Amino acid sequence: MSKQLITFTLNGEPVEVYVDPFELFVDVLRDKLHLTGTKKGCGEGGCGSCTVLVNGKAVNSCLLPAMRVIGTKVETIEGVESSKGLHPLQTSFIEKGAVQCGFCTPGMIMSSKALLDKNKSPSKDQIREAVSGNVCRCTGYVKIEDAIEDAARKLRASAVKGEKYE
């Protein structure tokens, strides 16, 4: 089969890339676009290390055919930091010790970002639900939950000041 050109917005920038019709999006990100922050873990959608946001929704890029992103807005971990610096999720993960080996961290942050983009005051249960598709073998999740709560506090405080993290 011949390669096909797909176009979409990636981390705020228009992208055109040729893909095989059945190529998975995680492979396009890592191998063609050289964005290696999105991790390739289980390859079966069970670990969440490949989580990206597609039109604001957390999805496992290891299960997503690249052809499905045509015309969408995709955000990867590389797009989370802004000109203002690290996103509050990133700083909270560091400050609260939620980063251990780091393999799950990009997926955890992307799943958490999808939640906080919609809900700046999530409950513990909502946080747990948001990251339920992400596996961490190092932290035991308590520090991750603490980091997400801390980031939510920071986002609420910055909203009061009129600041936005894009």
Secondary structure, 3 states (H helix, E strand, C coil): CCCEEEEEEECCEEEEEEECCCCEHHHHHHHHCCCCCCCCCCCCCCCCCCEEEECCEEEECCCCEHHHHCCCEEECHHHCCECCECCHHHHHHHHCCCCCCCCCHHHHHHHHHHHHHHCCCCCHHHHHHHCCCCCCCCCCCHHHHHHHHHHHHHHHHHHHCCCCCC
